[in-house]
């Protein structure tokens, strides 16, 4: 079983973020839509850092674009029909990014090399 912290966090995000964003597609109060922007910003930052660490430049660029689009400070004012398309695109992008990152962690776990740091050269 995977004991990697990032793998567990990605699994948590993969399960709860789409549900959280789908609720945002319905008529919601203003505070919930503002909170959605902050959550998306936090998830984008986390996924951008993981993408950078795992050499996924395309997902890094896409996460930076998502951070710009869903920025909570000085947000874009766009009609609700367009935001629905943006949220659906965000869900798809997040799920694809998380899938690729999780697969990368699985591959790293499978090819894990033995720890040779305790051995000395004689």
C-alpha positions in Angstrom: 0.0 0.0 0.0 1.1 3.5 -0.7 2.5 5.3 2.3 3.3 8.5 0.4 1.8 11.6 2.0 1.3 13.3 -1.4 -0.5 10.3 -2.7 -2.9 10.3 0.2 -3.5 14.1 -0.2 -4.1 13.6 -3.9 -6.6 10.9 -3.2 -8.4 13.1 -0.8 -8.5 16.0 -3.3 -9.6 13.7 -6.1 -12.6 12.6 -4.1 -13.8 15.8 -2.4 -12.9 18.6 -4.8 -15.3 17.6 -7.6 -18.1 17.3 -5.1 -17.3 20.7 -3.7 -17.2 22.3 -7.1 -20.4 20.6 -8.3 -22.2 22.1 -5.4 -21.0 25.4 -6.7 -22.9 24.9 -9.9 -26.2 25.4 -8.1 -27.5 28.7 -6.8 -25.2 29.4 -3.9 -24.6 32.3 -1.5 -21.8 34.8 -2.3 -19.6 33.5 0.6 -19.6 30.0 -0.9 -18.5 31.2 -4.3 -15.7 33.3 -2.7 -14.6 30.2 -0.7 -14.6 28.2 -4.0 -12.0 30.6 -5.4 -9.8 30.3 -2.3 -10.0 26.5 -2.4 -9.2 26.4 -6.1 -6.3 28.7 -5.5 -4.9 26.5 -2.7 -5.3 23.3 -4.8 -3.7 24.9 -7.8 -0.7 26.0 -5.8 -0.3 22.5 -4.3 -0.7 20.8 -7.7 1.6 23.3 -9.4 4.3 22.5 -6.8 3.9 18.8 -7.3 3.9 19.2 -11.1 7.1 21.2 -10.9 8.7 18.6 -8.6 7.7 15.8 -10.9 8.7 17.5 -14.2 5.2 18.0 -15.6 5.6 21.5 -17.2 2.3 21.4 -19.1 0.3 20.8 -15.9 2.3 23.5 -14.1 1.4 26.0 -16.8 -2.3 24.9 -16.7 -2.4 25.3 -12.9 -0.9 28.8 -13.2 -3.6 29.7 -15.7 -6.3 28.3 -13.4 -4.9 30.3 -10.5 -5.1 33.5 -12.7 -8.7 32.6 -13.8 -10.1 31.8 -10.4 -8.1 34.4 -8.4 -9.9 35.4 -5.2 -8.4 38.9 -5.0 -9.8 41.2 -7.7 -11.9 38.4 -9.4 -13.3 38.4 -12.9 -17.0 39.3 -13.1 -18.5 37.0 -15.7 -22.0 35.7 -16.2 -23.0 32.5 -14.5 -23.3 30.4 -17.6 -19.6 31.0 -18.5 -18.6 30.2 -14.9 -20.4 26.9 -15.1 -18.2 26.0 -18.1 -15.1 27.1 -16.3 -15.9 25.0 -13.2 -16.6 21.9 -15.3 -13.3 22.5 -17.1 -11.6 22.9 -13.8 -13.0 19.7 -12.5 -11.7 17.8 -15.6 -8.3 19.5 -15.4 -7.9 18.7 -11.7 -8.9 15.1 -12.1 -6.5 14.6 -15.1 -3.6 16.3 -13.2 -4.2 14.2 -10.1 -4.5 11.0 -12.1 -1.1 11.7 -13.8 0.6 12.6 -10.5 -0.8 9.5 -8.7 0.4 7.3 -11.5 3.8 8.9 -11.3 3.9 8.1 -7.5 2.9 4.6 -8.2 5.7 4.1 -10.7 8.2 5.6 -8.2 7.0 3.2 -5.5 7.3 0.2 -7.9 10.8 0.9 -8.8 11.9 1.8 -5.3 15.6 1.0 -4.9 17.0 -0.4 -1.6 18.5 2.1 0.8 22.3 2.0 0.6 23.1 5.0 2.8 24.1 2.8 5.8 26.8 1.0 3.8 30.3 2.4 3.7 32.9 2.1 0.9 35.9 0.1 1.9 
